[in-house]
Amino acid sequence: MTAAWRLDAHTHLDLYEDAALTDRAIAEIDARRILTVAMSVDPAGYARTVALAARSRWIIPCFGIHPWQAHRFDDALAEHAAALAATPIIGEVGLDYVLDPDPAHHPAQRRVLAHMLRAAAISDRIVSLHTKGAEADVAAALQRHRVRRPIIHWYSGSHETLAALLEHGAWCSFGSAMPVSAELRALAAATPLERTLSETDNPGAAQWALGRVGLPGELDAVIAALGDIHGLSIDAMAAIIRDNWRRLIAGDARLAPWRALLD
């Protein structure tokens, strides 16, 4: 019997440091049937991600400009219109007032985010969002631009802003840092099961949280941790995540090639 597929809603395949690790990651994705939503942080990363996606039908390549990179591209967004138009999911985009604490960068972050959210709203696309220290501003931007299907990646803000995001219709993806963060586990517990997704944020999240480079197989530990939080087995939790993803992408023509994979 073929194993049920898993969802990695946020990862960075282009950021593995060598070809051997990249090859191993793609082999694990195929062997474990991991639907892999592969983010990019800048246009060059998107080009690399598109090339990697050509090697596996389980990889969805996504165009984004990470808030740490926004000041580099704020004046050149029109040059990347084709990539933005082509991407089935927009990400990684957002705001970060903590890990990029330079206030001079924050206006560029907000302008780039607004540009991406306008595109997401016009085309009704999923967008994967980074919100570190700027959760309330991201929530306000989602309301302002009427983005219908936001995914909040690695949320670490207040419970009050989490409630506001959920009221807006946001989904939340949780990942490898849960074992080292009681607050992250509490936020996962506060997120309704029907809005919960799994991610790894490989390769960096496991490196930061667990001291090792993350590989796609880390996803089972993430799903097991989410299951523990909600009193569910790993198989029951994985089934809920699969159903959540199916609902999130239902009717999305851009994602039809990957929807066809899902049993």
Buried (B, 14 or more C-beta within 10 A) or exposed (E): EEEEBBBBBBBBBBBBEEEEBBEBBBBBBBEBBBBBBBBBBBBEBBBBBBEBBEBBBBBBBBBBBBBBBBBBBBEEBEEBEEBBEEBBBBBBBBBBBEEBEEEEBBEBBBBBBEBBBBBBBEBEBBBBBBBBBBBBBBBBBBEEBEBBBBBBBBBBBEEEBBEBBBEBEBBBBBBBBBBEBEEBBEBBEBBEBEBBBBBBBBBBBBBEBBEEBBBBBBBBBBBBBBBBBBEBEBEBBBBBBBEBBEEBBEEBEBBEEBBEEBE
